[in-house]
């Protein structure tokens, strides 16, 4: 449990607002009835200060200090476990002045020096991931369905042998000899209904990872030296990155290690005709290996990550050289190992339900990012970069492209991409970007140990976050929303916004601007700062739409000749929004010049 951090926000009297004069002009007269939300009276905010206004009490309005002050107003539905459908609302002001420009309307020109994305020079290598995400989603959905039916047994109901292994109470079984053969059952189609038996030879035995290679792997794969280097990377670097951040997996087979099975059966999961457009399944974790009973014919009863093998001639499906495997599989391993840790801790060890897909996926994307962080720290400044201007070293490229592109896609439509309603079973990239951003912000606010606490927990979803942080999710969601905009305001010191309303590890404005500058004019990356910011007007007939677990971004410029302006956040007819949506406004007073 974390001690609640102090919200660096002061609601001050008007006379204390950066030396502002006492207002003498009258407040504006609203065209709607005043039904205050959680804040009564006039909310006075100092420059760059933030506040959360809860409208779940049946209230619909908040009154803000005027006299020319400008505000970022972020309407949010800070909820989960409600129907996933658009909710109509209106956000109007009693008086407002037109904004000179909004982020959604401002077209930032492409710098003349920008280069198109390139695997080695523009870097940020982006490959299609549809196949990987769809397969992952099918497996996560299959696992949750099996748990819900009671088909699989949690640690609390497992045999004494498996339970003891899960909590580490029994002696670890020594690793088999390198070169020994073992039989495995491997998924043979994307539906999770067909399995096949393969024989694999133990090619690498490390302290943390055992690597088995299918005896029927294509020719011209890894050399002996390459498999040793590959194994050392996973054993000495990648496994410690994940377990250091998220905690250990279970150990139901009591061998003290995670098995990595490399098989052309994994290559064959992707039809070769789809590789160019859909990408390919690089690897996966299959929950049945942990949840299946001892007599389950398709459970290998152990912690296993399945991976493609090098196949330069494309005999099984897509063509993959050893270098291709070395680029794609490490990030996939970090991603899938987090899923393995999460499932084994929540379900096997704590006997609870698997983590909700949106949070589980956000943490797995953080796991990928931590691979990049490792190489960024090894290569600071301009080291290890093909071009000195690169933000990231060459060695981190296989880890960063996914979360960077997805976070930009989320920022383009934050009112549509719900952070709390999606599951791994859902298609799409933008919601994944939102959940990475939320998980990254949580880590920045509470330290990297927050990730381990979220995995080693019987609670799931919003309840898990609240249990670990000791704070309400609506309060966290409010500051997260403001941080997406207020971190690194243009032309101002980064510390202008309160610490709670900023990121630490990443400067997302910088990342998004760099992505834009290197996008080669891609229509998917239309501007340097992607978040659309609309202007709040006075038309009470105008309506907006937003998903639960989502947010919108609006700017309110108050007239200089009125002392206060009221804002209504309500249903289309002015009625209160349902309390189940947890409607709220995150409000940030914009500094001068913003």
Secondary structure as UniProt FT lines:
FT   HELIX           14..16
FT   TURN            18..19
FT   STRAND          42..43
FT   TURN            47..48
FT   STRAND          50..54
FT   TURN            56..57
FT   STRAND          61..65
FT   TURN            67..68
FT   STRAND          70..77
FT   STRAND          86..93
FT   TURN            103..105
FT   TURN            112..113
FT   TURN            119..122
FT   HELIX           130..149
FT   HELIX           155..157
FT   HELIX           160..166
FT   TURN            167..168
FT   TURN            178..179
FT   STRAND          181..187
FT   TURN            190..191
FT   STRAND          195..205
FT   STRAND          209..214
FT   TURN            215..216
FT   HELIX           224..232
FT   HELIX           233..238
FT   HELIX           239..246
FT   TURN            252..253
FT   STRAND          258..262
FT   HELIX           264..267
FT   TURN            268..269
FT   HELIX           272..274
FT   HELIX           275..278
FT   STRAND          283..285
FT   HELIX           288..291
FT   TURN            294..295
FT   TURN            297..298
FT   STRAND          304..307
FT   TURN            312..313
FT   HELIX           322..343
FT   HELIX           344..349
FT   HELIX           357..378
FT   TURN            381..384
FT   TURN            388..389
FT   HELIX           394..396
FT   HELIX           397..412
FT   TURN            413..416
FT   TURN            424..425
FT   HELIX           430..446
FT   HELIX           449..455
FT   HELIX           461..469
FT   HELIX           473..486
FT   TURN            487..488
FT   TURN            490..491
FT   HELIX           494..496
FT   HELIX           499..501
FT   HELIX           508..517
FT   TURN            520..521
FT   TURN            523..524
FT   STRAND          534..535
FT   TURN            540..541
FT   STRAND          544..547
FT   TURN            548..549
FT   STRAND          554..557
FT   TURN            560..561
FT   STRAND          564..570
FT   TURN            572..573
FT   HELIX           579..581
FT   STRAND          583..589
FT   TURN            592..593
//
